[in-house]
Amino acid sequence: MTLAVRRARPADLPVCADIYIVTVSVTFPGEPATAAAFAESIVGEEQWVAILDGDIIGYISVYWPTNFIHSLYIHPEFQSRGAGRALLAEVRKLAEGDMELKTDKANVRAFTFYRRLGWRAVGEGMAASGPWWRLRWTGGRP
Ligand SMILES: CC(C)(COP(=O)(O)OP(=O)(O)OC[C@H]1O[C@@H](n2cnc3c(N)ncnc32)[C@H](O)[C@@H]1OP(=O)(O)O)[C@@H](O)C(=O)NCCC(=O)NCCS
């Protein structure tokens, strides 16, 4: 099993859209899981992909003006194999300064995952979809 991470190319985006659709459907059943929602979610952002044995299995999307990780989605069949951690480590290497992201409070698995990797809650809020945490990673090498 070989896991690699690289910057996304335009030709990768349809695969990322498919990953978005299946992962959102499974993780956030009330949210729109469509190609249009994917396209809207990455505007102005940079994506990196995780590749397992030659196939893209997940991606991360970063809004660099504020070092904000907007999306991190690993296909449900390929979670818990280190891909999420590898994508986070890659973008943290590139970041100058702190990084932030938001995660739904109901998404306990994601919250536990980020906490283990050194992210800390620095804020919270409420959206139509429910309450969320703002998490921050404050430097140091991953
Ligand atoms: C949350 C999410 C991004 C984490 O990514 P992931 O690839 O599943 O996570 P990783 O594999 O990097 O690390 C998670 C676990 O795998 C373990 N792991 C890491 N490498 C491994 C390997 N080679 N083999 C087996 N397990 C491994 C880690 O120790 C960790 O343990 P845990 O399962 O007890 O938490 C992913 O599960 C996901 O996309 N979830 C749905 C969407 C979502 O919630 N996104 C975040 C929104 S804020």
The ligand as a MOL file (V3000), in Angstrom:
LIG
                    3D

  0  0  0     0  0            999 V3000
M  V30 BEGIN CTAB
M  V30 COUNTS 48 50 0 0 0
M  V30 BEGIN ATOM
M  V30 1 C -12.0270 12.9880 9.4990 0
M  V30 2 C -11.1730 12.4910 8.3220 0
M  V30 3 C -10.7580 13.6700 7.4560 0
M  V30 4 C -9.9060 11.7950 8.8880 0
M  V30 5 O -9.1440 11.2890 7.8080 0
M  V30 6 P -8.6370 9.7560 7.8210 0
M  V30 7 O -7.8390 9.5450 6.5950 0
M  V30 8 O -9.8130 8.8570 8.0290 0
M  V30 9 O -7.7420 9.7750 9.1160 0
M  V30 10 P -6.2700 9.0920 9.3100 0
M  V30 11 O -6.3140 7.7190 8.7620 0
M  V30 12 O -5.2500 10.0090 8.7870 0
M  V30 13 O -6.1440 9.0630 10.8460 0
M  V30 14 C -7.2560 8.5760 11.5590 0
M  V30 15 C -6.9710 7.2280 12.1590 0
M  V30 16 O -6.3020 6.2860 11.3340 0
M  V30 17 C -5.1670 5.7550 12.0390 0
M  V30 18 N -4.1910 5.4110 11.0130 0
M  V30 19 C -3.2920 6.2270 10.4670 0
M  V30 20 N -2.5660 5.5550 9.5430 0
M  V30 21 C -3.0500 4.2890 9.5000 0
M  V30 22 C -2.7210 3.1270 8.7530 0
M  V30 23 N -1.7050 3.1310 7.8490 0
M  V30 24 N -3.4540 2.0120 8.9290 0
M  V30 25 C -4.4600 1.9980 9.8330 0
M  V30 26 N -4.8030 3.0700 10.5790 0
M  V30 27 C -4.0990 4.1940 10.4330 0
M  V30 28 C -4.7760 6.8610 12.9390 0
M  V30 29 O -4.0260 6.4160 14.0480 0
M  V30 30 C -6.1320 7.3680 13.3740 0
M  V30 31 O -6.7060 6.5520 14.3580 0
M  V30 32 P -8.3060 6.5560 14.6600 0
M  V30 33 O -9.0010 5.7820 13.5690 0
M  V30 34 O -8.4530 5.8390 15.9600 0
M  V30 35 O -8.7610 8.0020 14.6800 0
M  V30 36 C -11.9290 11.4440 7.4580 0
M  V30 37 O -12.3110 10.3740 8.2610 0
M  V30 38 C -13.1330 11.9980 6.7220 0
M  V30 39 O -13.0180 12.3990 5.5620 0
M  V30 40 N -14.3060 11.9920 7.3950 0
M  V30 41 C -15.5470 12.3850 6.7560 0
M  V30 42 C -15.5580 13.8480 6.3590 0
M  V30 43 C -15.1670 14.7540 7.5040 0
M  V30 44 O -15.6670 14.6130 8.6170 0
M  V30 45 N -14.2600 15.6920 7.2070 0
M  V30 46 C -13.8050 16.6430 8.1740 0
M  V30 47 C -14.7510 17.7890 8.2150 0
M  V30 48 S -14.1390 19.0770 9.2930 0
M  V30 END ATOM
M  V30 BEGIN BOND
M  V30 1 1 1 2
M  V30 2 1 2 3
M  V30 3 1 2 4
M  V30 4 1 2 36
M  V30 5 1 4 5
M  V30 6 1 5 6
M  V30 7 2 6 7
M  V30 8 1 6 8
M  V30 9 1 6 9
M  V30 10 1 9 10
M  V30 11 2 10 11
M  V30 12 1 10 12
M  V30 13 1 10 13
M  V30 14 1 13 14
M  V30 15 1 14 15
M  V30 16 1 15 16
M  V30 17 1 15 30
M  V30 18 1 16 17
M  V30 19 1 17 18
M  V30 20 1 17 28
M  V30 21 1 18 19
M  V30 22 1 18 27
M  V30 23 2 19 20
M  V30 24 1 20 21
M  V30 25 1 21 22
M  V30 26 2 21 27
M  V30 27 1 22 23
M  V30 28 2 22 24
M  V30 29 1 24 25
M  V30 30 2 25 26
M  V30 31 1 26 27
M  V30 32 1 28 29
M  V30 33 1 28 30
M  V30 34 1 30 31
M  V30 35 1 31 32
M  V30 36 2 32 33
M  V30 37 1 32 34
M  V30 38 1 32 35
M  V30 39 1 36 37
M  V30 40 1 36 38
M  V30 41 2 38 39
M  V30 42 1 38 40
M  V30 43 1 40 41
M  V30 44 1 41 42
M  V30 45 1 42 43
M  V30 46 2 43 44
M  V30 47 1 43 45
M  V30 48 1 45 46
M  V30 49 1 46 47
M  V30 50 1 47 48
M  V30 END BOND
M  V30 END CTAB
M  END
